[in-house]
């Protein structure tokens, strides 16, 4: 999934907004109320994703989530070799 493409940005944005619509008291029971979205991984496989400048990612996601800023987009480096 590539967030520089409309379908990738839409999918990630949809998940972020879905996380934001959780009931706070229920969400607080797991991971301190935080939500984590892992992109480029699946059970027993690490595919990775293309990396982009975070400011550009915020712009691409902003098309769908507007001024919502209660998320942190982070790349986690790994060596698949």
C-alpha positions in Angstrom: 0.0 0.0 0.0 1.4 3.4 -1.0 0.0 6.4 0.8 1.2 8.6 -2.1 -1.6 7.0 -4.2 -5.2 8.0 -3.6 -6.4 4.5 -2.7 -3.6 4.0 -0.2 -4.1 7.4 1.5 -7.9 6.8 1.6 -7.5 3.3 3.2 -5.1 4.6 5.9 -7.2 7.7 6.5 -10.3 5.6 6.9 -8.6 3.5 9.6 -7.3 6.6 11.4 -10.8 8.1 11.5 -12.2 4.7 12.6 -9.8 4.6 15.5 -10.8 8.2 16.5 -14.4 7.1 16.8 -13.8 4.5 19.5 -15.4 4.9 22.9 -12.6 6.3 25.1 -13.4 4.2 28.1 -13.5 1.0 26.1 -10.4 1.9 24.1 -8.5 2.6 27.3 -8.6 -1.0 28.2 -6.0 -1.9 25.6 -2.6 -0.3 24.8 -3.4 2.7 26.9 -6.2 3.7 24.6 -3.9 4.1 21.6 -4.5 2.4 18.3 -1.8 1.0 15.9 -2.2 0.5 12.2 0.5 -1.7 10.6 0.8 -1.4 6.9 3.0 -3.7 4.8 2.8 -6.6 7.2 0.6 -9.7 7.4 0.7 -12.8 9.5 4.2 -14.4 9.1 5.2 -11.9 6.3 6.9 -8.5 6.2 6.4 -6.8 2.9 7.3 -3.2 3.8 6.2 0.0 2.1 7.7 2.8 0.1 8.8 5.6 2.3 8.0 9.3 1.8 8.6 12.6 3.5 6.2 12.7 6.5 5.1 16.2 5.6 3.9 14.9 2.2 2.2 12.0 3.9 0.3 14.4 6.2 -0.8 16.4 3.1 -2.0 13.2 1.3 -3.9 12.0 4.3 -5.3 15.5 4.9 -7.3 15.2 1.8 -9.5 12.7 3.6 -9.1 13.5 7.3 -9.0 17.3 7.1 -7.3 19.1 10.0 -7.5 16.0 12.3 -4.1 15.8 13.9 -4.4 13.2 16.6 -2.2 10.6 14.9 1.5 10.1 14.4 2.6 8.5 11.1 5.9 6.7 11.7 8.0 4.4 9.6 9.6 1.5 11.4 12.9 0.4 9.7 13.6 -3.3 9.4 16.0 -5.5 7.6 14.2 -8.3 5.6 17.5 -9.8 4.4 
